[in-house]
Amino acid sequence: MRASLLRACGVIVPMLLLALPAAAPRAQTAYRHRDANGQWVFTDAAGATAPAADSINLAHEPEAVHIAVERADTSDGTQLIATSNCLCIVTVRVAIERSELARMPAGATYQATLQPGIRKTVAQAPHSGDADAGLQFTWSAALGSPQAVHSPPRPYRAPFAVGATFTVTQAYPVRITHVTPDSQYAVDFALPDGTPVYSAREGTVINVRHDSFRGSAQAAMLDQANVIQILHDDGTIAVYAHLQWDSIRVRIGQRVTRGEYIANSGNTGFTTGPHLHFAVWRNAGTADVSIPVQFARSSGDVGATAVTGTPLTAY
């Protein structure tokens, strides 16, 4: 699974550019039925196995975290302005792909760190007869402080019920689907659809998505997983992904404790079956990268490393 990073492209127009626009609400209907194994299956197609009584009305909501880089032109020049409503620090990097602005040339890169809720100029170029100049740029954002140092007070709790045991289906160094820096050290657990998920460490919820009910191993599903992101006190961020539709029990800004019931596992986004994807991210300066974690044992302060194909018990 690859959790989507917030990215957008500039376009060559002399006007304000907004990334990640809020989508207009659109009505959807999901239908559910249980398969031969007793698992809930959600689909957008009605059928004999999904009667009207099992239909669910959905309203699409825009992403909770909104980060954007926009172009603004004034009588004095052109600016690229970054905005963020995230509750955590965000690093934004802008790369100029093509430009008719002499003071903002193609190949140039700019970077800025935004405190929570801040609007900041990333780059600017005074006008010199090129007020209507074309400009194309790309940008990326990394969540969390680039100064964050991973320092958990104790090993992480496995993110399911205390005493429960589930198999680790993928963990470093196995990288079947964990092929990007933000998933390299992620851990996948074989949790059946609807299994309660508990926070592995205390922190503040900074992002949630709850409205997806589809899952498959198609590239189009890479950004369709229901997810919770929790900011830890040391500046790192925990990611819980593929969660069950509309099962999230926490809200943005909420402080959660270690072992708090936060959602149910699911089968949403880029996935071949129900499971929980768990990762801890650190802002490496220009991108979020996953970092190794250890899970609590039955006794002692030394944690256990998740190993592909082996069981792990929550303590």
Legacy VTK file of the C-alpha trace (Angstrom):
# vtk DataFile Version 3.0
C-alpha trace
ASCII
DATASET POLYDATA
POINTS 315 float
0.000 0.000 0.000
1.242 3.493 -0.749
-0.400 6.309 1.145
-0.875 9.213 -1.179
1.273 12.300 -0.774
-0.223 15.693 -1.511
0.980 16.754 -4.955
-0.178 19.054 -7.721
1.103 20.648 -10.902
1.160 24.246 -11.982
-0.243 25.145 -15.377
0.936 27.792 -17.798
-1.613 30.502 -17.168
-1.140 34.035 -15.807
-3.764 33.590 -13.103
-4.226 32.221 -9.620
-3.492 28.498 -9.402
-5.147 26.421 -6.704
-4.109 22.870 -5.908
-6.378 20.290 -4.296
-9.638 22.194 -4.839
-12.536 21.258 -2.620
-14.769 18.904 -4.530
-18.389 19.796 -4.887
-20.637 17.454 -2.912
-21.998 14.632 -5.016
-24.442 11.988 -3.951
-23.409 8.346 -4.038
-25.063 5.124 -3.015
-23.215 2.096 -1.700
-24.703 -1.382 -1.404
-23.532 -4.055 0.968
-23.855 -7.813 1.354
-21.958 -10.587 3.074
-19.833 -12.898 0.953
-19.398 -16.662 1.372
-16.890 -16.058 4.174
-19.203 -13.767 6.089
-17.233 -10.602 5.247
-19.087 -7.399 4.403
-18.688 -6.434 0.743
-19.391 -2.823 -0.290
-20.178 -2.005 -3.906
-21.675 0.798 -5.984
-23.724 -1.676 -8.060
-27.115 -2.844 -6.827
-28.062 -6.472 -7.348
-29.954 -9.419 -5.992
-27.454 -9.720 -3.144
-27.671 -6.031 -2.311
-31.335 -5.122 -1.781
-32.520 -1.559 -1.262
-32.723 -2.170 2.472
-28.938 -2.527 2.479
-28.256 0.636 0.493
-26.263 3.440 2.099
-26.321 7.067 0.960
-22.884 8.649 0.784
-21.820 12.263 0.477
-18.334 12.855 -0.872
-16.244 15.169 1.288
-13.022 16.985 0.319
-9.799 15.881 1.924
-9.497 17.109 5.502
-5.908 18.292 5.077
-5.674 20.996 2.423
-2.239 22.089 1.260
-1.825 24.206 -1.847
0.706 26.217 -3.821
-0.855 28.993 -5.885
0.369 31.652 -8.272
-0.548 35.262 -7.530
0.197 38.199 -9.796
0.278 41.815 -8.617
1.508 45.049 -10.118
4.879 44.381 -8.495
5.510 40.826 -9.610
4.596 37.149 -9.462
4.518 35.098 -6.276
4.123 31.417 -5.507
2.232 31.207 -2.226
1.861 28.074 -0.104
-1.077 27.558 2.246
-1.817 24.794 4.728
-4.604 24.048 7.164
-2.742 21.083 8.654
-2.336 21.002 12.442
1.310 20.040 11.996
4.335 21.734 10.448
4.563 21.210 6.685
7.528 21.487 4.329
6.685 22.515 0.767
9.063 22.123 -2.169
8.396 23.786 -5.532
10.213 22.935 -8.771
9.960 25.240 -11.789
9.405 23.130 -14.905
9.006 25.882 -17.529
9.051 29.628 -17.120
8.967 32.889 -19.005
9.923 34.780 -15.832
13.569 35.816 -15.883
13.833 35.840 -12.076
12.096 32.479 -11.644
13.882 30.332 -14.233
13.190 26.762 -15.310
15.151 24.301 -13.184
14.980 26.422 -10.048
13.678 24.877 -6.813
12.308 26.594 -3.742
11.468 25.281 -0.298
9.553 26.659 2.666
8.471 25.382 6.068
4.966 26.355 7.151
3.801 26.464 10.737
0.229 25.180 11.283
-2.377 27.290 9.504
0.158 29.637 7.876
0.184 31.196 4.392
3.700 31.869 3.119
5.453 33.103 -0.023
7.735 30.387 -1.365
9.170 32.282 -4.344
8.712 35.646 -6.030
9.905 37.438 -9.150
9.559 41.148 -9.885
7.998 42.102 -13.215
10.233 43.286 -16.011
7.876 43.430 -18.941
6.723 39.844 -18.360
3.569 40.349 -16.281
1.674 37.811 -18.410
4.532 35.335 -18.562
3.761 31.627 -18.590
4.834 29.472 -15.680
4.695 25.745 -15.053
5.708 24.201 -11.750
5.235 21.107 -9.622
5.180 20.897 -5.864
5.226 18.359 -3.066
4.568 18.555 0.662
5.990 16.621 3.610
4.041 16.507 6.871
5.770 17.033 10.211
8.796 19.010 11.316
12.037 18.337 9.414
13.731 18.549 12.831
11.679 15.667 14.246
13.666 12.903 15.945
11.917 9.567 16.477
12.011 9.011 20.232
9.040 6.928 21.448
8.911 6.623 25.245
8.452 2.839 24.915
7.841 0.259 22.173
4.653 0.692 20.161
1.580 -1.274 21.054
0.447 -3.564 18.221
-2.623 -1.737 16.814
-5.271 -4.298 17.748
-6.888 -5.666 20.922
-4.631 -6.594 23.826
-4.046 -10.343 23.822
-5.085 -10.712 20.178
-2.634 -12.240 17.717
-2.521 -11.565 13.977
-0.088 -12.507 11.233
2.303 -9.958 9.755
1.801 -10.221 5.994
4.493 -7.727 4.960
7.309 -6.028 6.840
10.821 -4.838 6.045
12.928 -6.137 4.296
10.098 -7.677 2.230
8.921 -5.003 -0.220
6.260 -6.523 -2.448
4.096 -3.398 -2.397
6.125 -1.290 0.037
8.334 0.097 -2.702
8.385 3.817 -1.863
10.232 5.617 0.956
6.983 6.356 2.812
6.132 2.628 2.973
9.548 0.945 3.167
9.261 0.194 6.905
5.473 -0.097 7.024
3.880 -3.194 8.548
0.824 -4.953 7.123
-1.323 -7.036 9.481
-3.861 -9.631 8.310
-6.821 -8.118 10.147
-10.250 -9.307 8.942
-12.660 -6.649 7.730
-14.275 -4.915 10.717
-11.603 -5.751 13.313
-11.189 -2.959 15.912
-8.019 -0.896 15.457
-6.352 0.748 18.458
-3.786 3.530 18.543
-0.235 2.251 18.852
0.942 5.440 20.549
-0.581 8.612 21.947
-0.820 11.750 19.824
-3.063 14.259 18.056
-5.214 13.376 15.049
-4.216 15.569 12.088
-6.007 13.881 9.186
-8.811 11.409 8.532
-10.614 9.960 5.548
-13.698 7.806 6.019
-15.800 7.884 2.838
-14.158 5.281 0.593
-15.757 1.848 0.344
-13.830 0.338 -2.576
-10.604 -1.622 -2.672
-8.593 -3.334 -5.404
-5.047 -3.776 -6.698
-5.503 -1.154 -9.410
-3.350 1.971 -9.646
-6.456 4.161 -9.591
-7.038 3.059 -5.969
-3.701 4.364 -4.645
-5.333 7.407 -3.026
-8.647 5.782 -2.089
-7.808 4.226 1.280
-9.596 5.389 4.401
-6.892 6.617 6.735
-6.068 8.164 10.099
-2.861 10.140 10.658
-1.750 10.877 14.224
1.007 13.356 15.130
3.254 12.158 17.965
4.887 14.454 20.510
8.301 13.931 18.883
7.027 15.214 15.523
6.664 11.838 13.800
3.332 10.736 12.326
1.561 7.365 12.547
-0.503 6.236 9.552
-3.335 3.701 9.838
-4.697 2.814 6.393
-7.254 0.680 4.474
-9.800 1.330 7.233
-13.417 0.247 6.929
-15.887 2.684 5.449
-17.365 5.126 7.997
-15.813 3.355 10.983
-13.476 6.120 12.160
-14.174 7.088 15.766
-11.834 10.091 16.122
-11.820 13.610 14.711
-9.135 16.045 13.598
-7.639 17.873 16.565
-8.551 15.132 19.032
-5.899 13.912 21.455
-5.838 10.122 21.614
-4.193 7.873 24.166
-2.171 4.741 23.570
-4.581 1.850 23.102
-7.614 3.986 22.219
-10.197 2.459 19.850
-9.906 4.612 16.707
-11.502 2.682 13.786
-12.107 -0.721 12.214
-9.819 -2.435 9.734
-11.059 -2.676 6.181
-10.320 -3.301 2.544
-10.243 0.165 0.982
-7.775 1.687 -1.447
-4.887 -0.167 -3.101
-5.261 -3.621 -1.572
-5.796 -7.255 -2.501
-7.730 -8.077 0.657
-8.644 -6.876 4.159
-5.662 -5.797 6.227
-4.245 -2.928 8.261
-1.303 -0.929 6.938
0.629 0.739 9.777
3.590 3.065 9.327
5.406 5.832 11.170
6.619 8.755 9.081
9.390 11.304 9.582
9.814 14.425 7.469
13.182 13.915 5.761
13.217 17.529 4.554
11.483 17.219 1.191
9.367 14.075 1.668
7.926 11.829 4.352
9.825 8.578 4.848
8.834 5.607 6.962
11.044 4.580 9.867
11.520 1.260 11.708
9.389 0.639 14.791
9.337 -2.011 17.487
6.290 -3.449 19.226
5.826 -4.163 22.923
6.526 -7.634 24.282
4.777 -9.292 27.217
7.494 -8.017 29.563
10.523 -5.753 29.510
11.331 -2.550 27.691
12.907 -4.170 24.642
10.532 -4.274 21.694
9.909 -6.884 19.027
10.454 -6.340 15.310
7.620 -7.395 12.997
8.653 -10.226 10.685
6.791 -11.191 7.517
4.812 -14.412 7.868
4.969 -14.569 11.661
2.320 -13.833 14.324
2.433 -10.752 16.533
0.510 -10.362 19.793
-0.634 -7.034 21.241
0.509 -6.161 24.779
LINES 1 316
315 0 1 2 3 4 5 6 7 8 9 10 11 12 13 14 15 16 17 18 19 20 21 22 23 24 25 26 27 28 29 30 31 32 33 34 35 36 37 38 39 40 41 42 43 44 45 46 47 48 49 50 51 52 53 54 55 56 57 58 59 60 61 62 63 64 65 66 67 68 69 70 71 72 73 74 75 76 77 78 79 80 81 82 83 84 85 86 87 88 89 90 91 92 93 94 95 96 97 98 99 100 101 102 103 104 105 106 107 108 109 110 111 112 113 114 115 116 117 118 119 120 121 122 123 124 125 126 127 128 129 130 131 132 133 134 135 136 137 138 139 140 141 142 143 144 145 146 147 148 149 150 151 152 153 154 155 156 157 158 159 160 161 162 163 164 165 166 167 168 169 170 171 172 173 174 175 176 177 178 179 180 181 182 183 184 185 186 187 188 189 190 191 192 193 194 195 196 197 198 199 200 201 202 203 204 205 206 207 208 209 210 211 212 213 214 215 216 217 218 219 220 221 222 223 224 225 226 227 228 229 230 231 232 233 234 235 236 237 238 239 240 241 242 243 244 245 246 247 248 249 250 251 252 253 254 255 256 257 258 259 260 261 262 263 264 265 266 267 268 269 270 271 272 273 274 275 276 277 278 279 280 281 282 283 284 285 286 287 288 289 290 291 292 293 294 295 296 297 298 299 300 301 302 303 304 305 306 307 308 309 310 311 312 313 314
